[in-house]
Structures are given as structure tokens and as C-alpha cells.
Amino acid sequence: MIRVLIADDQALLRGSFRLLIDSEDDLTVVGEARDGREAVELARTVSPDVVLMDVRMPEMDGITATGQIARDTRVLILTTFDLDEYVYSALRAGASGFLLKDAPPDDLLKAIRVVASGETLLAPTVTTRLIAEFVRRPVRQPFHGLDTLTDREREVLTLVAHGLSNAELSVQLQVSPGTVKTHIGRLLAKLNARDRAQLVIAAYEARLVTPR
């Protein structure tokens, strides 16, 4: 059973999301938060597998709340605003997914399952190019550990930023899938990155990949 916490300042939306999620046999809502601060407190109390996080909320916004939750819980950002800045900020804060609120119900349910399984999910309208535009801007807290990467790890990081899957990396680098997983694991550890999405951001910040 995948445990879900809903964080949104609109009661009607929270109720709609709850009805949809609770209608599934493998999903259950374990709490509702009206703002980011309450989401942080509830996440510590009910230990959800996934938090559905709105961006614009009173008291504490969803991006700030995500930064406090994402180390222990998977966060799926939901917003009506299809803006690059939110995508970049959310991923930088540790979000595992980004989906627009007008996505079909089946897409939302699928997104919850994908994020809960440990994968990263971005809305179809979100591309690496868009994220890259905001990486052009100076960051206050760049990823540390980039100078510790080997040449091979930098190569893997670059390919990950270009969107290659593990299977494609295995073919490109002519190594086994197990070796690819080892490289990815070392990159995550050295860069203290939450997941693949943050590896992409790290690659752009290091200028290993540049916007087209």
C-alpha cells in the first residue's frame, strides 16, 4: 500500500485528490495539509511514501517544504503553473516529480506509483532544455563533490544529463548494466544528489552540458 499525503491550500482540491487516490486498491491518503508548514509536520508524523505538494501555499510554499521533506520522503510537485522556474526550483529542492494539476486522473495515479517506486517523473511539457535555462543563473548552493569525480564518472554524468537510460548507458559505454548502476550510485553519493533529476541539474551547473 502506497501512503500519500496531500498538501494543498484548497480544500476542494484536497477532497478531490483524496477521493481519487482512495478509490485505488494500492493507494491510501494518510493526511491532508493546508500549507507547507503543516505538510512538513505531518510528513514527520504519518511517514507517507509520497507527498503531493502544491507550489503556492500560505505560511510556507511548496518548494521550501519540499526542501525539508525530500530527504526522507518522495515529493511529487503539483501546480497549475507551467513555469520553468518552478520546475528547476522544485527539482533543486529534491522533488522526485513534477505534474500539472490539469493532468488526467490516470496520469496522476501513475505519477504517484512511479515516484513511489523510486523513479523520477516530469510532466511531458518539461524538458532538459527548460531546466537548463535556469541553470544559467548563479546558484547559492552549488552541488559539492564535482571536483572529486573521475573522468569516467564525468562521462556518465554527461550522458545522464542527455537523457540516456541505464540500458542505453550500458550500450554506449560498452559495460554491463551492473557497472552502470555502480557508476550512478557513486555519482549520487559523491554529489549528495537525491536522484537522477538532481544529477541532470548538477551536470548543467558544472557546465558538462550546455543548453542547445
N, C-alpha and C positions, 0 to 999 in steps of 0.2 A: 504494500500500500504506500503510495506516494503522498506525503503530508505537505499541504500547501497553506501558506499564509498570504492573505490578500491585503495589500497596503494601497489605499486609495481614499481621497478625501470626499468622494461622492458615494453616499450610502446606496443609491440606486444601482450604481455600477458594482459595488461590492456584493450586493444581493444577487445581481445577475450572474456575476462570476461564480458565486457560491453555488447557485442552483445548477449551473452548467458543470462545474467540477464535481459536485457531489452526485451527479447523475451517472458518473463513471464508476465501474466496479473497482478500479485500481487507484482511484484518486479520492482524497478527502480533504476538506478545508478544516484546519485546526485553529484558525484565528483570523480576526479582521482588525486592521489598524487604520486609524483616521488620518494619521500623519507619519512622517519619517521617524520622529522620536518614539512614538508608540510602536512602530514597526521594529525598531531596534530592541526595545524592551521585551516585546512579545517573542521575537526570534530567540532571545536568550531563555525565555520561559518555556515555550512549547516545542522548541527544536524542530522546525519544519525542514523538509528536504528542499523545497523551493519556495522562494518569496516572489509573488507577483508584485512588482514595485512601480507605482506611478512616479512620474518625474516631478511635476509641480504640486506640492502639498505644503500646508502651513507648518509652523513650528520648525520642521526640518525637511528639506527637499529630499527627493528620492536618490539623488546622486550622493549626497552626504551620507544618507542612511546606508546606501549600498557599500560605501567605503568601510563602514563599521560592521557590516554583516557578512560580506562576501568571503572572508577568510574561513568561516565555519559553515556557511550556507550558500547554496546556489541561488543566484538572483536573476530573474527574468524581468527586464525593464519593459513596461507597457506605457505608451504615450500616444497622444493624438498629434504630436508634433514631429513631423518627419524632417528633423533638422540635424545636419551633420554634427553640430556642437554637442548635442545630447548623446549621440552615438559614441563619439570619442570620449567624452567625459565619463559616460557610464562604463565603457569597457576599461578605461584607465582606472576607475574605481574598483574594478573587479567583477563587474556583471558578466554573466555567462550567456546572456541572450538579450535580444532587442526586438520587440514586436510592436507594431502599431495596433491601437485599440480597435480599429475598424477591420482587423483581420477576421476571416471567417471563424466561427466557433471551433470547427475541426482543427484549424491551424493552431489555435491557442492550446487546445488539448495536446496536440502533437508536440508543440513547443515545450510544454511542461514536462512531458516524458523525455524529450531529447535532452533538455537541460538537467533533469534529474539523473539521467544515465551518465552524466559527466562530460557530455559534448557541448560545443559552443553553437549557438544559433543566432543568426542575424536575419532580419527581415529581407525579403528579396530586393527591396529598394536600396539596401545598404551595401555599398561596395568598398573594397580596399582603397579605391581612389578617393572616395569621400573622406574616409578616415585620414588618409594621407594629407589632405588639405589642412587639417587641423594640427597634424604633427609638425607642420611648417612653423607653427607658433612655438615660442620658447616654453618649456615646461619647468615647473617649480621643483619637481622631484623626479628627475630622470631615473631610468632603471639603472641600478648599480650592478656591477659584475660584468659589464660588456667587455672590459679590458682583460677579463680572465678567460674569455672564450678562445678555444683553439681555432686554427684555420678551418678545420673540418666542421666545427660547431657553427662557425660564422656562415659557412656554405649552407648548412642545413637550415639555419635561421632565415637566410635569404630565400631559400626555396619555400619554406613555410609561409613567408610573407607574400610569395607569389601565388599562394593558394594550393600548393600540392598536398595531396593526401599522403598518408603513410605508405600506401601501396605504390603511389607514383614516386615517392621519395626512394623507395626500395629499388625501383627500376632505374631511376635517374642516377643514383649513387652506386648502383650495382652492389648492393649489400642486402643482407637478409632483413625481413620485417622486424626481427628481434633486435637487430643492431639499430634500426631506425628508432624503435621505441626507446632504446638506451640513450641515443642522442637527444631525443625530445625530452626525456626525463632529466638529463643533465642540464639542458637549456633552462627548463623550468626551475630547477634547483639553483643554478648559478645566478639567474636573473630574478629569483624570488617572484616568478610570474605565476598567476593563478591558473591560466590555461592557454590554449593556442591563440586566442584572440589577443591576449596581452603580449604573446611572442611577436605577433604581427606588428603591434604598436612599437615594441622595443626595436624591431628591425628598422622601422621608419625613423625612429628617434636617433638611431645610430647611423642613419643615412646609408645603410646597407642596401636599401631600396629607396628609390625616389619616385615621386608622382609622375605619371605619364603626361 
